[in-house]
Amino acid sequence: MQIKNFLIAIVIMLYVSSCAVIRPGEVGVKQKLGKLSDKIYQPGTVGINPLVTTVVKVPTRTVNLEINVDLPSKEGLNVASDISILYHIEADKAVDILKNVGQDYEDVLILSVFRSASADICSQFFAKDMHSGNRSEIEQQILNRMDSYLRDRGFVIESVLMKSIKLPPGLYSAIEDKLEAEQDAQRMQFVLEREQLEAQRRKIEAEGIKDAQLILEGGLSEQIIKWKSLEVLNNLAGSQNSKLIITDGKTPVLINTEQ
């Protein structure tokens, strides 16, 4: 009985070792005595001879490659950044990648292309740009550069994400000082524009008063002035209050005598 159980255990072990499991999100390529097969196996179980054959698995799902790198800036500074590269491999290119690049394709190809692309592109931007709204533009340019190199090799770069940016010491305060100076300049510009508008308003008002006086002077004749003086004298004469009026018949002068 013990011999029978032992034989059954050996059979089960041989069966398990002669099968390789390919999980969802990856494909497999058989490697027999160091030679790769041209057939690509989809997720499931694959029968193999465990003594001479192995199955190399290549992920086709999205892979997150995280790295820490110093990015050069336009002014010559090194900006530390945590980067995530999201990529996947095209299933039909798995054999070519293993044959031409090898299983360490991340170090050999993806990281090498990224370092070259990021250094070239980031050197065109100032350090503060990597910490501002220009970050998305930098990410997109790096992605486009990597995609142009790697797409034909079977790698699809989905995203390049600059998750954190660590500016050199002192640069934060310099950026804050510059932003504060820009805000002060904007406030001063607002004050100047307001004063200019107020000066323009006063000028228009003064010109209006001047024009009105010119019109009034042009319309006053000697006869009208005499007539208005007579009206004033007439109204004063009809008033019940005691008063002293001195006039030459042209312009009355009123002296209050109530006191």
Rosetta blueprint (number, residue, H / E / L):
1 M L
2 Q H
3 I H
4 K H
5 N H
6 F H
7 L H
8 I H
9 A H
10 I H
11 V H
12 I H
13 M H
14 L H
15 Y H
16 V H
17 S H
18 S L
19 C E
20 A E
21 V E
22 I E
23 R L
24 P L
25 G L
26 E E
27 V E
28 G E
29 V E
30 K E
31 Q E
32 K E
33 L L
34 G L
35 K E
36 L E
37 S L
38 D L
39 K L
40 I L
41 Y E
42 Q L
43 P L
44 G E
45 T E
46 V E
47 G E
48 I L
49 N L
50 P L
51 L L
52 V L
53 T E
54 T E
55 V E
56 V E
57 K E
58 V E
59 P E
60 T L
61 R L
62 T L
63 V E
64 N E
65 L E
66 E E
67 I E
68 N E
69 V E
70 D E
71 L E
72 P E
73 S L
74 K L
75 E L
76 G L
77 L L
78 N E
79 V E
80 A E
81 S E
82 D E
83 I E
84 S E
85 I E
86 L E
87 Y E
88 H E
89 I E
90 E L
91 A H
92 D H
93 K H
94 A H
95 V H
96 D H
97 I H
98 L H
99 K H
100 N H
101 V L
102 G L
103 Q L
104 D L
105 Y H
106 E H
107 D H
108 V H
109 L H
110 I H
111 L H
112 S H
113 V H
114 F H
115 R H
116 S H
117 A H
118 S H
119 A H
120 D H
121 I H
122 C H
123 S L
124 Q L
125 F L
126 F L
127 A H
128 K H
129 D H
130 M H
131 H H
132 S L
133 G L
134 N L
135 R H
136 S H
137 E H
138 I H
139 E H
140 Q H
141 Q H
142 I H
143 L H
144 N H
145 R H
146 M H
147 D H
148 S H
149 Y H
150 L H
151 R H
152 D H
153 R H
154 G L
155 F E
156 V E
157 I E
158 E E
159 S E
160 V E
161 L E
162 M E
163 K E
164 S E
165 I E
166 K E
167 L L
168 P L
169 P L
170 G L
171 L H
172 Y H
173 S H
174 A H
175 I H
176 E H
177 D H
178 K H
179 L H
180 E H
181 A H
182 E H
183 Q H
184 D H
185 A H
186 Q H
187 R H
188 M H
189 Q H
190 F H
191 V H
192 L H
193 E H
194 R H
195 E H
196 Q H
197 L H
198 E H
199 A H
200 Q H
201 R H
202 R H
203 K H
204 I H
205 E H
206 A H
207 E H
208 G H
209 I H
210 K H
211 D H
212 A H
213 Q H
214 L H
215 I H
216 L H
217 E H
218 G H
219 G H
220 L L
221 S L
222 E H
223 Q H
224 I H
225 I H
226 K H
227 W H
228 K H
229 S H
230 L H
231 E H
232 V H
233 L H
234 N H
235 N H
236 L H
237 A H
238 G L
239 S L
240 Q L
241 N L
242 S L
243 K E
244 L E
245 I E
246 I E
247 T E
248 D L
249 G L
250 K L
251 T L
252 P E
253 V E
254 L E
255 I E
256 N E
257 T L
258 E L
259 Q L
